[in-house]
Amino acid sequence: MTLKSRKRWALFVLVVGLPAWIVLVVTVENALIRAWGPPPFLSELVIYVGAAFLWAMPFKALFTGIGAAGPDSEKRP
């Protein structure tokens, strides 16, 4: 995958994928709250931090090197 296409996919994942993931996690959390009542604060924190890691791990390779200058860019003095 070229750097340009990786940058486009990374932008797509951040603009579309991340909000969709957040909506999914909050919806599941609310369904669990309705079913069993509100969990303790620490378990809720573990759920959200775990969801953040689960979201980030598949895209780690996609985001690696995105901020680096491309091979076609000019070097600044």
Backbone bond lengths (Angstrom), bond angles and torsions (degrees), N, CA, C in turn:
res aa  C-N    CA-C-N  psi(-1)  N-CA   C-N-CA  omega(-1)  CA-C   N-CA-C  phi
1 M - - - 1.446 - - 1.532 107.44 -
2 T 1.297 116.47 132.58 1.456 119.82 -179.77 1.525 110.42 -74.52
3 L 1.324 114.69 162.45 1.465 119.49 -179.71 1.526 111.03 -62.25
4 K 1.327 116.06 -38.69 1.470 120.03 -179.83 1.532 111.07 -63.26
5 S 1.314 116.89 -44.28 1.472 119.10 179.76 1.523 111.00 -69.70
6 R 1.351 117.52 -35.70 1.462 119.67 176.04 1.513 111.13 -63.09
7 K 1.336 117.51 -39.11 1.462 120.24 177.83 1.522 110.76 -64.78
8 R 1.311 116.72 -39.83 1.479 119.49 178.66 1.515 111.39 -65.88
9 W 1.333 117.11 -44.29 1.458 120.32 178.73 1.525 111.40 -65.03
10 A 1.324 116.28 -38.16 1.464 119.70 178.49 1.528 110.46 -63.15
11 L 1.320 116.82 -42.22 1.458 120.50 177.60 1.527 110.66 -63.49
12 F 1.321 116.80 -42.36 1.462 120.78 178.09 1.528 111.41 -61.45
13 V 1.333 115.87 -43.98 1.467 120.05 -179.92 1.522 110.39 -63.44
14 L 1.329 117.40 -39.98 1.467 119.91 -179.46 1.528 112.38 -72.16
15 V 1.331 117.18 -38.37 1.471 120.21 -175.07 1.531 112.04 -82.45
16 V 1.322 117.56 -35.15 1.466 120.55 -176.87 1.531 111.85 -107.65
17 G 1.315 116.78 -46.67 1.461 120.59 -173.92 1.513 114.37 -68.96
18 L 1.319 117.06 -44.66 1.470 119.84 -178.25 1.532 112.35 -64.26
19 P 1.330 120.26 -47.82 1.470 118.26 176.71 1.534 112.98 -61.83
20 A 1.335 116.80 -37.11 1.470 119.23 178.19 1.527 110.51 -65.14
21 W 1.330 117.61 -39.64 1.466 121.62 177.98 1.524 110.77 -64.94
22 I 1.330 117.04 -41.73 1.460 120.79 179.10 1.526 110.83 -62.38
23 V 1.318 116.72 -44.17 1.468 120.69 178.57 1.525 110.23 -62.27
24 L 1.323 117.80 -41.73 1.458 121.43 179.28 1.526 111.57 -63.45
25 V 1.324 117.47 -46.10 1.468 121.07 -178.66 1.524 110.92 -65.19
26 V 1.320 117.81 -43.42 1.465 120.47 -179.69 1.531 110.44 -66.94
27 T 1.331 117.34 -36.79 1.462 120.52 177.93 1.529 111.05 -64.50
28 V 1.328 116.34 -44.03 1.465 119.80 178.05 1.525 110.26 -64.84
29 E 1.318 116.91 -42.43 1.477 120.41 178.64 1.530 110.78 -60.84
30 N 1.320 117.32 -43.10 1.469 120.22 178.83 1.524 111.82 -65.65
31 A 1.330 117.21 -35.99 1.464 120.01 177.07 1.531 110.11 -65.51
32 L 1.328 116.55 -39.41 1.465 119.53 177.10 1.522 111.55 -66.39
33 I 1.315 117.20 -37.39 1.468 120.75 178.01 1.528 110.27 -65.25
34 R 1.343 116.64 -41.34 1.463 119.45 178.66 1.528 111.36 -65.38
35 A 1.327 116.68 -35.28 1.466 120.30 -176.53 1.530 112.35 -76.99
36 W 1.349 117.57 -44.76 1.460 120.25 -172.76 1.510 114.63 -120.47
37 G 1.305 118.96 1.41 1.454 120.69 -177.89 1.525 110.57 90.33
38 P 1.299 116.43 169.63 1.466 119.51 -176.48 1.525 112.20 -69.25
39 P 1.332 116.35 133.59 1.467 119.27 178.12 1.527 110.68 -80.14
40 P 1.315 118.10 165.93 1.464 120.64 174.58 1.531 110.13 -62.43
41 F 1.316 114.98 157.43 1.462 120.85 -175.54 1.526 112.35 -57.60
42 L 1.320 116.89 -44.13 1.463 119.66 -176.61 1.526 112.43 -65.76
43 S 1.313 118.25 -37.66 1.466 119.28 178.47 1.529 110.75 -69.77
44 E 1.313 116.70 -34.67 1.457 120.04 176.12 1.536 110.48 -66.44
45 L 1.321 116.05 -39.33 1.462 120.70 176.82 1.526 111.01 -63.34
46 V 1.326 116.85 -41.53 1.464 121.09 177.78 1.526 110.96 -62.75
47 I 1.314 117.27 -39.19 1.464 121.03 178.90 1.525 110.53 -62.57
48 Y 1.321 117.68 -46.61 1.462 120.42 -177.58 1.526 112.52 -71.37
49 V 1.310 117.80 -37.99 1.475 119.98 177.11 1.528 109.52 -68.17
50 G 1.308 117.58 -40.40 1.465 120.86 176.33 1.518 111.96 -62.65
51 A 1.316 117.11 -39.69 1.465 120.56 177.77 1.528 111.00 -65.23
52 A 1.331 116.64 -35.57 1.462 119.65 177.86 1.527 110.78 -65.16
53 F 1.326 117.12 -43.01 1.466 119.46 177.57 1.522 111.57 -66.76
54 L 1.334 117.05 -39.59 1.468 119.63 178.22 1.521 112.09 -63.50
55 W 1.343 117.08 -32.14 1.457 120.52 177.78 1.520 110.97 -73.27
56 A 1.317 117.42 -39.48 1.466 121.23 -171.79 1.523 113.34 -78.40
57 M 1.311 118.63 -34.22 1.461 120.37 -172.24 1.526 114.38 -61.19
58 P 1.321 121.88 -43.36 1.468 119.53 179.90 1.530 113.27 -65.56
59 F 1.310 117.81 -23.96 1.461 120.95 -175.74 1.525 113.28 -101.23
60 K 1.316 116.93 8.66 1.459 120.43 -178.19 1.530 111.41 -58.78
61 A 1.314 117.87 -44.85 1.464 121.49 -179.87 1.528 111.32 -66.93
62 L 1.325 116.93 -33.44 1.455 120.41 179.82 1.518 111.59 -66.63
63 F 1.324 117.47 -40.37 1.463 121.15 -176.22 1.527 113.69 -85.31
64 T 1.323 118.49 -11.03 1.461 121.19 -179.01 1.529 109.60 -68.45
65 G 1.317 116.15 122.89 1.463 121.61 176.07 1.508 115.59 81.44
66 I 1.322 118.94 8.17 1.460 121.66 -178.49 1.529 111.22 -65.68
67 G 1.313 117.80 -36.49 1.459 121.10 -178.02 1.515 113.89 -79.81
68 A 1.320 117.20 -8.17 1.464 120.46 -178.76 1.519 110.16 -75.93
69 A 1.309 115.02 154.05 1.463 120.01 177.25 1.522 108.93 -69.10
70 G 1.306 115.94 142.25 1.454 121.48 -179.97 1.523 111.14 -74.19
71 P 1.335 117.17 167.07 1.460 120.35 -178.76 1.531 112.78 -69.08
72 D 1.333 117.62 -20.78 1.450 121.12 -179.17 1.512 113.45 -91.41
73 S 1.315 118.07 -6.62 1.452 120.15 -176.55 1.528 110.57 -76.83
74 E 1.327 114.13 151.23 1.454 119.47 179.94 1.529 109.15 -82.19
75 K 1.333 114.90 146.39 1.459 118.84 177.59 1.516 109.11 -84.19
76 R 1.316 116.30 133.24 1.463 121.21 179.91 1.523 108.99 -88.43
77 P 1.319 116.50 143.71 1.473 119.08 -179.88 1.514 113.31 -70.60
